[in-house]
Amino acid sequence: MNKLLNLVLGCLLLVAQPLQGVLAATDPKKETQATHARENASHQHAAEESDAEAQDSEEGHSEEEGNPAAEEVGHADHAEEVQGEGHESHEDSEEPVLTLSADLLRDLGGEIAVADAGVIRQQVSLPGEIQLNKEAVTHISPRFAAKIVEVRAKTGDKVSAGQTLAVAESSETLARFSLQSLISGVVINREVTLGEHLSPSDTAFVVADMSTLWADIALYPRQVPLVKVGQSVRLSTNYGPEAVDARIDYVSPSVDERTRTGLARVFLSNENQAWKPGMFVQSDIAIGEYPVDVVVPESAIIDLEGQTTIFVKEGERWEPRPVTVGRDDGKMAEILSGLQPGESYVIQGGFVLKAQLQKNEFESGHNH
């Protein structure tokens, strides 16, 4: 019995051992732990392989495309090199210069002067009118009542002093006598006809010496105390003769009661007969003078790219030099900076140098 019992227990033990292995293999908890272990191992292996591939990729990218930082440095070096070459090329190219000779400039209408001190005159511009010089006008009349029997002169004729202009016959004695010009000049009015009877109060001819005229200038109340005899005046018109420089010869001691204006007068020379009575003129009267260190004609100042400029001689070339302009009187201008006394500069013809400078700049590529 005991032997049979031991045999059964042994068989059971033999059967239980494989069953335990199967149970252990089918235990969910243990199987999950095992699965996690296997997955972790697999992930670690995949990560190691990914890191290895990334490292290989970076090394390959570095070898094929180069280091980005190094590439940037290379680009910077290249840019500096190009910039340096461009700058050196720009510096090496010569700036446009003007080497036009003084003789050629004069042949082209230019004029050169040396900078010096001068005077700027404060001025006032006033209207005026050309008048006959009433002190050089004569009215020719018969000495007594007479009949005109001969006329020898007409309006516009130039006559000499003592020349016979007409012949008259006395109404009382029938004696004939001549009407003669008292001065040399021009017959500006003939008021007699053949056969006309005249009395001593009648005017037969008016003769005027046109070699001198009056320029009468109206002085407004504000200018009356400022304008004096001897002051310089420039007379000009928008038509007719060239402007002339003269001096005030007369200032009326009174003002016109109707207009309340004063009167200044210039005895105007008119030998060439260019000025005509009745012309309106502009009178620029110098009422103040200011000495300055450097003064130039306004024709010397030109505009170059928005700057007031004077062409100054430096060695063998002409330098377009910006200047600062001070006071001016419409004819001359004060130079505060940019031109020194003793320097040669262009009075007329600056536009020729300006055109040459612009041409040179265009050809040399400096026309930025």
Phi, psi and omega in degrees: 000313178297322180294322179293321179296317180296324180294318179297315179300320181296318179297318179299320178296321180294323180285326183292325184298312177295324179297322178298322179293322180292317178300317180297321181290330181264010177289119184300317183297313182292323180294322178297316179299318180294319180297316177301321180296316180295320179295316178302317180297319181295316178299317181298320179294318179295321179297318180298319179294321179296316178299320181295318180294318179299319180296318178296322181294318179297318179296320179292319178296320179296321181288322184280316187255344179090166179286126181302319181297317179295323179297318178297318178300319179298317178297318180298315178299319180295319179297316179297322180296315179296316179298318179298317179296319180295318180295316179297322179296320180292321181288325182291333180288136185285139174290146179299133179233157179248114181240027179298129182291154180297322180295318179293321178298319178295322178298332180271010178097006181280162178218137185240143179218171178252131182297137183208170177287165180192198184230132172259129184253120174290137187223164175229138181258127184225153179281153178208173181216141178280131181233160170298145171283100187294346176277354180237034179236135180233143177251124185256123182226157176288152181287333178209173184303133184204165176250134180281119181251351179202135177240126185244355182226154179226169181299133180099346180289140172273130184231162178251160177298132181089355181286138179284127180258332179199163177240133182238157179239127182300136179287339182264311186259348184064011176285144180264148177211162183257149171259113186250150176286138181272342181222166172273137181172211182238137174287108182264350178200129172243121186245026183225149176232163181298130179088356182284144176265131181237153173249168180299341180273352180273146178261127178269317181219153170238123180241135181232139173275108185270005181287342173226140179229172175252137169251103182269125185246128180278128179253119176287159184310324181292329183269347183306312181283351184267333185267129183224160177299138178098347179290147179287146179215142177245123181255131181213159176226164176278001180206169174080221190289164176291154178298147180232151175258133182214194178225154177290122182262338185205138173232124183295137179285354181230169176247157180292128182294333183275313184263345182063027177252151176269182183221129169240146186226142175243130173277103191266123176289137184218047183298326181271004176061026181283326180275141182237139175303138181100347178292140171269142183227158170258131184246113178260105186259128177280115182250001177199146181234138183227114177289139180227159184288320181225126179226139181225155172295147181296340178293341180283341186265124179235162177264122179233106181054043176084003180246140173288124192225146172232136177276119185245140181279124176233102183067240180260008183232165177255126183256120174286105189249122176297140181230158175253123184262135177259233181286155176214161180239020181087349181231315179240154181227143177277136177252116182275327179205155178105342180218128183253151177304138179095347179277143178275139181214168183266122176275309179238146177098009178299331180294332177294315179293324178298315179295320179294321179296315179295324177295316179297318180297320180294317182290329181270356178082018179265013181275065180282000000 
